[in-house]
Amino acid sequence: MAAILGAEVDEEGYLLNIEDWSKEIALAMAAEDDIELTLEHWEVINFLKGYFEEYDFAPAVRVLTKAIAKKLGNDKGNSRYLYSLFPYGPAKQGCRFAGLPKPTGCV
């Protein structure tokens, strides 16, 4: 079983226990993907964590884009902006950094 900073992850790098999440784990995951987390990244990560807390599932990219546009504005709720932050997929990579399960419908 793989681990990151002592927390077990699956073969795709998602935490097996979301309670293990910490900012340090998110930073380590981002470093593995060669990404330096900025305030803009944290805004999306925190949004994803709040979304999961409210709805009990991780949103796929289309739902994520619409939900972010509604809450943070169209300048942030669009694919171009979100993919600039999370090039491997805003839903997949964002959820992984947020310690959430892989979004439904993501391959």
C-alpha distances in whole Angstrom, upper triangle without the diagonal:
4,7,10,13,11,10,7,7,7,8,11,11,12,11,10,13,16,18,15,17,19,22,20,17,19,20,17,16,20,20,17,20,23,24,26,26,30,32,32,28,28,30,28,25,27,29,26,25,28,28,25,27,30,29,26,24,23,26,26,28,32,31,30,33,35,34,34,37,39,38,38,40,40,40,36,36,36,33,35,34,31,29,31,29,25,26,23,24,25,24,20,20,22,20,17,19,20,17,18,17,18,21,23,24,22,21
4,7,10,9,8,6,6,7,7,10,8,10,10,10,13,15,17,14,15,17,19,17,13,16,17,14,13,16,16,14,16,19,20,22,23,26,28,29,25,25,28,26,23,25,27,24,23,27,27,24,26,29,28,25,23,22,25,25,26,30,30,28,31,34,32,32,35,37,35,35,38,38,37,33,33,33,31,32,31,28,27,28,25,22,23,20,22,23,22,18,17,19,18,14,16,18,15,16,16,16,20,22,24,21,20
4,6,6,5,4,5,8,10,11,8,10,8,10,11,13,14,11,12,14,15,13,10,13,14,11,11,14,15,13,15,18,19,20,20,24,26,26,23,22,25,24,21,23,25,22,21,25,25,23,24,27,27,24,23,21,24,25,26,30,30,27,30,33,31,30,34,35,34,33,36,37,36,32,32,33,31,31,30,27,26,27,24,22,23,20,22,22,21,18,17,18,17,13,14,16,13,15,15,17,20,23,25,22,22
4,5,5,7,7,10,12,12,8,10,9,11,12,13,14,10,10,11,12,10,7,10,11,7,8,11,11,10,13,15,16,17,17,21,23,23,20,19,23,21,18,20,23,20,19,23,24,22,23,26,27,24,23,21,24,24,25,29,28,26,28,31,30,28,32,34,32,31,34,34,33,30,30,31,29,29,28,25,24,25,22,19,21,19,20,21,20,17,15,16,15,12,12,14,11,14,15,17,20,23,25,22,22
4,6,9,10,14,15,16,12,13,11,13,13,14,14,10,10,10,11,8,6,10,10,8,10,13,12,12,15,17,17,17,17,21,22,24,20,19,23,22,19,20,23,22,20,23,25,23,24,27,28,25,24,23,26,27,28,31,31,28,30,33,31,30,33,35,32,32,35,36,34,31,32,32,31,31,29,27,26,26,23,22,23,22,23,23,23,20,18,18,18,14,13,15,13,16,18,19,23,26,28,25,26
4,6,9,13,15,16,13,13,11,12,12,13,13,9,11,11,14,11,9,13,14,11,13,16,16,15,18,20,21,21,21,24,26,27,23,22,25,25,21,22,25,23,21,24,26,23,24,28,28,25,24,23,27,28,29,33,32,29,32,35,33,32,35,36,34,34,37,38,37,33,34,35,33,34,32,29,29,29,26,24,26,24,25,25,24,22,20,20,19,16,15,16,14,17,18,20,23,26,28,26,26
4,6,10,13,14,10,10,7,8,8,9,10,6,8,10,13,11,8,11,13,11,11,15,16,15,17,20,20,21,20,23,24,25,22,20,23,22,18,20,22,20,18,21,23,20,20,24,24,21,21,20,23,24,26,29,28,26,29,31,29,29,32,33,31,31,34,35,35,31,31,32,31,32,30,27,27,28,24,22,24,22,23,22,21,19,17,18,16,13,13,13,10,13,14,16,20,22,25,23,23
4,7,10,11,9,8,6,6,7,10,11,8,10,13,15,14,11,13,16,13,12,16,17,15,18,21,21,22,22,25,26,27,23,22,25,23,20,21,23,21,19,22,23,20,21,25,24,21,20,19,22,23,25,29,28,26,29,31,30,29,33,34,32,32,35,36,36,32,32,32,30,32,31,27,27,28,25,22,24,21,22,22,21,18,17,18,16,13,14,15,11,13,13,15,18,21,23,21,21
4,7,8,5,5,4,5,8,10,12,10,11,13,16,15,11,12,15,13,11,14,16,14,15,18,19,21,20,24,25,25,21,21,23,21,18,20,22,19,18,21,21,19,20,23,23,20,18,17,20,20,22,25,25,23,26,29,27,27,30,32,30,30,33,33,33,29,29,29,27,29,28,24,24,25,22,19,21,18,19,19,17,14,14,15,13,10,12,13,10,11,10,12,15,18,20,17,17
4,5,5,5,7,6,10,12,15,13,14,17,19,18,14,15,18,15,13,16,18,15,16,20,20,23,22,26,27,27,23,23,25,22,20,22,23,20,19,23,22,19,21,24,23,20,18,16,19,19,21,24,24,23,26,28,27,27,31,32,31,31,34,34,34,30,29,29,27,28,28,24,23,25,23,20,21,17,18,19,17,14,14,16,14,11,13,15,12,12,10,10,14,16,17,15,15
4,6,8,10,10,14,15,18,17,17,19,21,20,16,17,19,16,13,16,17,14,15,19,20,23,23,26,28,27,24,24,26,24,21,24,25,21,22,25,24,22,24,27,25,22,20,18,20,20,21,25,25,24,26,29,29,28,32,33,33,33,35,34,34,30,30,29,26,28,28,24,23,25,23,19,19,16,17,19,17,14,14,17,15,12,15,17,14,14,12,12,15,17,17,15,13
4,6,9,11,14,15,18,16,16,18,19,18,15,15,17,15,11,14,15,12,12,16,17,20,20,23,25,24,20,21,23,20,18,21,22,18,19,23,22,19,22,25,23,21,18,16,17,17,18,21,22,20,23,26,25,25,28,30,29,29,31,31,30,27,26,25,23,24,24,20,19,21,19,16,16,12,13,15,14,10,10,13,12,9,12,14,12,12,10,9,12,14,15,12,11
4,6,9,12,12,15,13,12,15,15,15,11,11,13,11,8,11,13,10,11,14,15,18,17,21,23,22,18,19,21,19,16,19,20,17,17,21,20,18,21,24,23,20,18,15,18,17,18,22,22,20,23,26,25,24,28,29,28,28,30,30,29,26,26,25,23,24,24,20,19,21,18,15,16,13,14,15,14,10,10,12,11,7,9,12,10,11,10,10,13,16,17,14,14
4,6,9,9,12,11,10,13,14,15,11,11,14,12,9,12,15,13,13,17,17,19,18,21,22,21,17,17,20,17,14,17,18,14,14,18,17,15,17,20,19,16,14,12,15,15,17,20,20,18,21,24,22,22,26,27,26,26,28,29,28,25,24,24,22,24,23,19,19,21,18,15,17,14,14,14,12,9,9,11,8,5,8,9,7,7,6,7,11,13,15,13,13
4,5,6,9,7,8,11,13,13,10,10,14,12,10,14,16,14,15,19,18,20,18,21,22,22,19,18,20,18,15,16,18,15,13,17,17,14,16,19,19,16,14,13,16,18,19,23,22,20,23,25,24,23,27,28,27,27,30,30,30,26,26,27,25,27,25,22,22,24,21,18,20,17,17,17,15,12,12,13,10,7,9,9,6,7,7,9,13,15,18,16,17
4,6,9,8,10,13,16,16,13,14,17,16,14,17,19,18,19,22,22,23,22,25,26,26,22,21,23,21,18,19,20,17,16,19,19,15,17,20,19,16,15,14,18,19,21,25,23,22,25,27,26,26,30,30,29,30,32,33,33,29,29,29,28,30,29,25,25,27,24,21,23,20,20,20,17,15,15,16,13,11,13,12,9,9,8,11,14,16,19,17,18
4,5,6,8,12,15,15,12,14,17,16,15,18,20,19,21,24,23,24,22,25,25,25,22,20,22,21,17,18,19,16,14,17,17,14,14,18,18,14,14,14,18,20,22,25,24,22,26,27,25,25,29,30,28,29,32,33,33,29,29,30,29,31,29,26,26,28,25,22,25,22,22,21,18,17,17,16,13,12,13,12,8,9,9,12,15,17,20,19,21
4,5,6,9,12,14,11,12,15,15,14,17,19,19,20,22,21,22,20,22,22,22,19,17,19,17,14,14,16,13,10,13,14,11,11,15,15,12,12,12,16,18,20,23,21,19,23,24,22,22,26,26,24,25,28,29,30,26,25,27,26,28,26,23,24,25,22,20,23,21,20,18,16,15,15,14,11,10,11,9,5,6,8,11,14,16,19,18,20
4,5,8,12,13,12,13,16,16,16,18,21,21,22,24,23,23,21,23,23,23,20,18,20,19,15,15,17,15,12,14,16,13,12,16,17,14,15,15,19,21,23,26,24,22,25,27,24,24,28,28,26,26,30,32,32,28,28,30,29,31,29,25,27,28,24,23,26,24,23,21,19,18,18,17,14,13,13,11,8,9,12,15,17,20,23,22,24
4,7,10,11,9,11,14,13,13,16,18,18,20,22,21,21,19,22,22,23,20,18,20,19,15,16,18,16,13,16,18,15,15,19,20,17,17,17,20,22,24,27,26,23,26,28,26,25,29,30,27,28,31,33,32,28,28,30,29,31,29,25,26,27,24,22,25,23,23,21,20,18,17,16,14,12,12,11,8,10,12,16,18,21,24,23,24
4,7,8,6,7,11,11,11,13,15,16,17,19,18,18,16,18,18,19,16,14,16,16,12,12,15,13,11,14,16,14,14,17,18,16,16,15,18,20,21,25,23,21,23,26,23,22,26,27,24,24,28,29,29,25,25,27,26,27,25,22,23,24,20,19,22,20,20,18,17,16,14,13,11,10,9,7,5,9,11,14,17,20,23,21,23
4,5,5,6,9,10,11,13,14,16,17,18,17,16,14,16,16,18,15,12,15,15,12,12,15,14,12,15,17,16,16,19,21,19,19,18,20,22,23,26,25,22,24,27,24,23,26,27,24,24,27,29,28,24,25,27,26,27,25,22,23,23,20,19,22,21,21,19,19,18,16,14,13,12,9,8,8,11,15,17,19,23,25,24,25
4,5,5,6,9,10,10,12,14,15,16,14,13,10,12,13,15,12,10,13,13,10,11,14,14,12,15,17,17,17,20,22,20,20,18,21,22,22,26,24,21,23,26,23,21,25,26,23,22,25,27,26,22,23,25,25,25,22,20,21,21,17,17,20,20,20,18,18,17,15,13,13,12,9,8,9,13,16,18,20,24,26,24,25
4,5,5,6,9,10,10,12,14,15,14,12,11,14,15,17,14,12,16,16,13,14,18,17,15,19,21,20,20,24,25,23,23,21,23,25,25,28,27,24,26,28,26,24,28,29,26,25,28,30,28,25,26,28,27,27,24,22,22,22,18,18,21,20,21,20,20,19,16,15,15,13,10,11,11,15,18,19,22,25,28,25,26
4,5,5,6,9,10,11,13,14,13,13,12,15,16,18,14,13,16,16,13,14,17,16,14,18,20,18,19,22,23,21,20,18,21,22,22,26,25,22,24,27,25,24,27,28,26,25,28,29,28,25,25,27,25,26,24,21,21,21,18,16,19,18,19,18,18,16,13,13,12,10,8,9,8,12,15,16,19,22,25,22,23
4,5,5,6,9,10,11,12,11,10,9,12,13,14,11,10,13,12,9,11,14,13,12,16,17,16,18,21,21,20,19,16,18,19,19,23,22,19,21,24,22,20,24,25,23,22,25,26,24,21,22,23,22,22,20,17,18,18,14,13,16,15,16,14,15,13,10,10,10,8,5,6,7,11,14,15,17,21,23,20,21
4,5,5,6,9,10,10,9,8,7,10,12,14,11,10,14,14,11,14,17,16,15,19,20,20,21,24,25,24,22,20,21,22,22,25,25,21,23,26,24,22,25,27,25,23,26,27,25,22,23,24,23,23,20,18,18,17,14,13,16,16,17,16,17,16,12,12,13,11,8,10,11,15,17,18,20,24,25,23,23
4,5,5,6,9,10,10,10,10,14,16,17,14,14,18,17,14,17,19,18,18,21,23,21,23,26,27,25,23,21,23,23,23,27,27,23,25,28,27,25,28,30,28,26,29,30,28,25,26,26,25,25,23,20,20,19,16,15,17,16,18,17,18,16,13,13,14,11,9,12,12,15,17,18,20,24,26,22,23
4,5,5,7,9,9,10,10,14,16,16,13,13,17,15,13,15,18,16,16,20,20,19,21,24,24,22,21,18,20,20,20,23,24,20,22,25,24,22,26,28,26,25,27,28,26,23,23,24,22,22,20,18,17,17,14,12,14,13,14,14,15,12,9,10,11,8,6,10,10,13,14,14,17,21,22,19,19
4,5,5,6,5,6,7,11,13,14,10,11,15,14,12,15,17,16,16,20,20,20,22,25,25,24,22,19,20,20,19,22,23,20,21,24,23,21,24,26,24,23,25,25,23,20,21,21,19,19,17,15,14,14,11,10,11,11,13,13,14,13,9,10,12,9,7,10,12,14,16,16,18,21,22,19,20
4,5,5,5,7,9,12,15,16,13,14,18,17,15,18,21,19,20,23,24,24,25,28,29,27,25,22,23,23,22,26,27,23,24,28,27,24,27,30,28,26,28,28,26,23,25,24,22,22,20,18,17,16,13,12,14,14,16,16,18,16,12,13,15,13,10,14,15,18,19,19,21,25,26,22,22
4,5,8,10,12,15,19,19,15,17,20,19,17,20,22,20,21,24,25,24,26,29,29,27,25,22,23,23,22,26,26,23,25,28,28,26,28,31,29,28,30,30,28,25,26,25,23,22,21,19,17,17,15,13,13,12,15,16,17,15,12,14,15,12,11,14,15,17,18,17,20,23,24,20,20
4,6,9,11,14,17,17,13,15,18,17,15,19,20,19,20,23,23,23,25,28,28,26,24,20,21,20,19,23,24,21,22,25,25,23,26,28,27,25,27,27,25,22,23,22,19,19,18,16,14,13,12,10,10,9,12,13,15,13,9,12,14,11,10,14,15,17,18,16,18,22,22,18,18
4,7,10,13,16,16,13,16,19,18,17,20,22,21,22,25,26,25,28,30,30,29,27,23,24,23,21,25,26,23,23,27,27,24,26,29,28,26,27,27,25,22,23,23,20,19,18,16,14,13,12,11,11,11,14,15,17,16,12,14,16,14,13,16,18,20,21,20,22,25,25,22,21
4,6,9,13,12,10,12,15,14,14,17,19,18,19,22,23,23,25,27,28,27,25,21,22,21,19,23,24,20,21,24,24,21,23,26,25,22,24,24,21,19,20,20,18,17,15,14,12,11,9,8,9,11,13,13,16,15,11,12,15,13,11,14,16,18,20,19,20,24,24,21,21
4,6,10,11,9,11,14,14,13,16,18,18,19,22,23,23,25,28,28,28,26,23,23,23,21,24,25,21,22,25,24,21,23,26,24,22,23,24,21,18,21,21,20,18,16,15,14,12,10,11,12,14,16,15,17,17,13,13,16,15,12,14,17,19,22,21,22,26,27,24,24
4,7,8,6,7,10,11,10,12,15,15,16,18,20,20,22,24,25,25,23,20,21,21,19,22,23,19,19,22,21,18,21,23,21,18,21,21,19,16,18,19,18,17,15,13,14,12,9,10,13,14,15,13,16,16,12,11,14,13,10,12,15,17,20,20,21,24,25,22,24
4,5,5,6,9,10,11,12,14,15,16,18,20,21,23,24,26,26,25,21,21,22,20,23,23,19,19,22,20,17,19,21,19,16,18,19,17,14,17,18,18,17,13,13,14,12,9,11,14,16,17,14,17,18,15,13,16,16,13,14,17,19,22,22,22,26,27,24,26
4,5,5,6,9,10,10,12,14,15,16,18,20,21,22,24,25,24,21,21,22,20,22,22,18,18,20,19,15,17,19,16,14,16,18,15,13,16,17,18,17,14,13,15,13,11,13,16,19,18,15,17,19,16,13,16,17,14,14,17,19,22,23,23,26,27,25,27
4,5,5,7,9,10,11,13,14,15,17,19,20,21,23,23,22,19,18,19,17,19,19,15,14,17,16,12,14,16,14,11,13,14,12,9,12,13,14,14,10,9,12,10,8,11,14,16,15,12,15,17,14,12,15,16,13,13,17,18,21,21,20,24,25,23,25
4,5,5,6,9,10,11,12,14,15,17,18,20,21,21,20,16,16,17,15,18,18,14,14,17,16,13,15,17,15,13,15,16,14,11,13,14,14,14,11,9,11,10,6,8,12,13,13,10,12,13,11,8,11,12,10,10,14,15,18,18,18,21,22,20,22
4,5,5,6,8,10,10,12,14,15,16,18,20,20,19,16,17,18,17,19,18,15,16,18,16,13,16,18,15,13,16,18,16,13,15,17,17,17,14,12,14,14,10,11,15,16,15,12,14,15,12,9,11,13,9,9,13,14,17,18,18,22,23,21,24
4,6,5,6,9,10,11,12,14,15,16,18,19,18,16,15,17,16,18,16,13,13,15,13,10,13,14,11,9,12,14,13,10,12,14,15,16,12,11,14,14,11,12,16,17,16,12,13,16,14,10,12,15,12,11,15,15,18,19,18,21,23,21,24
4,5,5,6,9,10,10,12,14,15,16,17,15,12,12,13,12,14,13,9,10,13,11,8,11,13,11,10,12,14,13,9,10,12,13,14,11,8,11,12,9,10,13,14,12,9,10,12,11,7,9,12,10,9,13,13,15,15,15,18,19,18,20
4,5,5,6,9,10,11,12,14,15,15,14,11,12,14,13,16,15,11,13,15,13,11,15,16,14,13,16,17,17,13,14,15,15,17,14,11,13,14,11,10,14,14,13,10,10,11,10,6,7,9,7,5,9,10,13,14,14,17,19,17,20
4,5,5,6,9,10,10,12,14,15,14,12,13,16,16,18,16,12,14,16,13,11,15,15,12,12,16,18,18,14,14,17,18,19,16,14,17,17,14,14,18,18,16,13,13,14,13,10,10,12,10,7,11,11,15,16,16,19,21,20,23
4,5,5,6,9,10,11,12,13,13,11,11,13,13,15,12,9,11,12,9,8,11,12,9,9,13,15,15,12,12,14,16,18,15,12,16,17,14,14,18,18,15,12,11,14,14,10,10,13,12,9,12,12,15,15,14,17,19,18,22
4,5,5,6,9,10,10,11,10,7,8,11,11,13,11,8,11,13,10,9,13,14,12,12,15,17,17,14,13,15,15,18,16,12,15,17,14,13,16,16,13,10,9,11,11,7,7,10,10,7,10,8,11,12,11,14,16,15,18
4,5,5,6,9,10,10,10,8,10,13,15,17,14,12,15,16,13,12,16,16,14,15,18,20,21,17,16,19,19,21,19,16,18,20,16,16,19,18,16,13,12,13,13,10,8,11,10,6,8,7,11,13,12,15,18,17,21
4,5,5,6,9,10,10,10,11,15,16,17,14,12,15,15,11,11,15,14,12,13,17,19,20,17,16,19,20,22,20,17,20,21,18,18,22,21,19,15,14,16,16,13,11,14,14,10,12,11,14,15,14,17,20,20,23
4,5,5,6,8,8,7,8,11,13,14,11,9,12,12,9,10,13,13,11,13,16,18,19,16,14,17,18,21,19,16,19,21,18,18,21,20,17,14,12,14,15,12,11,14,14,11,13,10,12,14,12,14,17,17,20
4,5,5,5,5,5,8,11,14,15,12,11,15,15,12,13,17,16,15,17,20,21,22,19,17,20,20,23,21,18,20,22,20,18,21,20,17,15,12,13,15,12,9,12,13,10,10,8,9,11,10,12,15,16,19
4,6,6,8,9,11,15,17,19,15,14,18,18,14,15,19,18,16,18,21,23,24,21,20,22,23,26,24,21,23,25,22,21,24,23,21,18,15,17,18,15,12,15,15,12,12,10,12,15,14,16,19,19,23
4,6,8,10,11,15,17,18,14,13,17,16,13,14,17,16,14,17,20,22,24,21,19,22,23,26,24,21,24,26,23,23,26,25,22,19,16,18,20,17,15,18,18,15,15,13,14,16,15,16,19,20,24
4,6,8,9,13,15,16,12,12,16,15,12,15,17,16,15,18,21,22,24,21,19,21,22,25,24,21,23,26,23,22,25,24,21,18,15,17,19,16,14,17,18,15,15,12,13,14,12,13,16,17,21
4,7,10,13,16,17,14,14,18,18,15,17,20,19,18,21,23,25,26,23,21,23,23,26,25,22,24,26,24,22,25,23,20,18,15,16,18,16,13,15,17,14,13,10,10,12,11,12,15,16,20
4,6,9,13,14,11,11,15,16,14,16,19,18,18,20,22,23,25,21,19,21,20,23,23,19,21,24,21,19,22,20,17,15,12,13,15,13,10,13,15,13,12,8,8,9,7,8,12,13,16
4,7,10,12,9,9,12,14,12,13,17,17,16,18,20,21,22,18,16,18,17,20,19,16,17,20,18,15,18,16,13,11,8,9,11,10,7,10,12,10,10,7,7,7,5,7,10,10,14
4,6,8,6,5,9,10,9,11,14,14,14,16,18,18,19,16,13,15,14,17,17,14,15,18,17,15,17,15,12,10,7,9,12,10,9,12,14,12,13,10,10,9,6,7,9,10,13
4,6,6,6,9,10,11,12,14,16,16,17,18,18,19,16,13,13,12,16,16,13,13,17,16,14,15,13,10,9,6,8,11,11,10,13,15,14,15,12,11,9,5,6,7,7,10
4,6,5,6,9,10,10,12,14,15,15,16,15,16,13,10,10,8,12,12,9,10,14,13,11,12,11,8,6,5,8,10,10,10,13,15,15,16,14,14,11,8,10,9,8,12
4,5,5,6,9,10,11,13,14,15,15,13,15,13,10,9,9,12,13,11,12,16,16,14,15,15,11,10,9,12,14,13,14,17,18,18,20,17,17,14,11,11,10,11,14
4,6,5,6,9,10,11,12,14,14,14,16,14,10,11,11,15,15,12,14,18,17,16,17,17,13,11,9,13,15,13,13,17,18,17,18,16,16,14,10,11,11,12,16
4,6,5,6,8,10,11,11,12,12,14,11,8,9,10,13,12,9,12,15,14,13,15,15,11,8,7,11,12,10,11,14,15,14,16,14,14,13,10,12,12,12,16
4,6,5,6,9,10,10,10,9,11,8,5,6,7,10,10,8,10,13,13,13,14,15,11,9,9,13,14,12,13,17,17,16,19,17,18,16,13,15,15,14,18
4,6,5,6,9,10,9,9,11,10,6,8,10,13,13,11,14,17,16,16,18,19,15,12,12,16,17,15,16,20,20,19,21,19,20,18,15,16,16,17,20
4,5,5,6,8,9,10,12,10,7,10,12,15,14,12,15,18,16,16,19,19,16,13,12,16,17,14,14,18,18,16,19,17,18,18,14,16,17,17,21
4,5,5,5,7,8,9,7,5,8,10,13,11,10,13,15,14,14,17,18,15,11,12,15,16,13,14,17,17,15,19,17,19,18,16,18,19,18,22
4,6,5,4,5,7,6,4,7,10,12,11,11,14,16,15,16,19,20,17,14,14,18,19,16,17,21,20,19,22,21,22,21,19,20,21,20,24
4,6,6,7,10,10,7,11,14,16,15,14,18,19,18,19,22,23,20,16,16,20,21,18,19,23,22,20,23,21,23,22,20,21,22,22,26
4,6,9,11,9,8,12,15,17,15,14,18,19,18,19,22,23,20,16,16,20,20,17,18,21,20,18,21,20,22,22,20,22,23,23,26
4,7,8,6,7,11,14,15,12,12,16,16,15,17,20,22,19,15,16,20,19,16,18,21,20,18,21,21,23,23,21,23,24,23,27
4,6,6,6,9,13,14,11,12,16,16,16,18,20,22,20,16,18,21,21,18,20,23,22,21,24,23,25,25,22,24,25,24,27
4,5,5,6,10,11,10,11,14,15,15,17,19,21,18,15,17,21,21,18,21,24,23,22,26,24,26,25,22,24,24,23,26
4,6,7,10,9,7,10,13,12,13,16,17,20,18,15,17,21,20,18,21,23,22,22,25,25,26,25,23,25,25,24,27
4,6,8,9,6,7,11,11,10,13,15,17,15,12,14,17,17,14,17,20,18,18,21,21,23,22,20,22,22,21,24
4,7,9,7,7,11,12,12,13,15,17,14,11,12,16,16,14,16,19,19,18,21,20,21,20,18,19,19,19,22
4,6,6,6,9,10,11,12,13,15,12,10,12,16,16,14,17,20,19,19,22,21,22,20,18,20,19,18,20
4,6,5,6,8,10,10,10,12,9,8,11,13,14,13,16,18,18,19,21,20,21,18,16,18,17,15,17
4,6,5,6,9,10,10,12,11,10,13,15,15,14,18,19,19,20,23,22,23,21,19,21,20,18,20
4,6,5,7,9,10,13,11,9,13,15,14,13,16,18,17,18,21,21,22,21,19,22,21,19,21
4,5,5,6,8,10,8,6,9,11,11,9,13,15,14,15,18,17,19,17,15,18,18,16,18
4,5,5,5,7,6,6,9,11,10,10,13,15,14,16,19,18,19,17,16,18,17,15,16
4,6,6,9,9,9,13,14,12,12,15,16,15,17,20,20,22,20,19,22,21,18,20
4,6,9,9,7,11,12,10,9,13,13,12,14,17,17,19,18,17,21,21,18,19
4,6,5,5,8,9,6,7,10,11,10,12,15,15,16,14,14,18,17,14,16
4,5,7,10,10,8,10,13,13,13,15,17,18,18,16,16,19,18,14,15
4,7,9,7,6,9,11,11,12,14,16,16,16,13,13,16,15,11,11
4,6,5,6,7,9,10,11,13,15,14,14,11,11,13,12,9,10
4,6,6,5,8,10,10,11,14,13,13,11,10,13,13,11,13
4,6,5,6,8,10,10,12,10,10,8,7,10,10,8,11
4,6,5,6,9,10,11,9,9,6,6,9,10,7,9
4,5,5,6,9,10,10,10,9,10,13,14,11,12
4,5,5,6,9,9,10,9,10,13,15,12,14
4,5,5,6,5,7,6,7,11,13,11,13
4,5,5,6,7,7,9,13,15,12,13
4,5,8,10,11,12,16,18,15,17
4,5,9,10,12,15,18,16,18
4,7,9,11,15,18,16,18
4,7,8,11,14,13,15
4,6,9,12,11,13
4,6,9,7,9
4,6,6,9
4,6,9
4,6
4
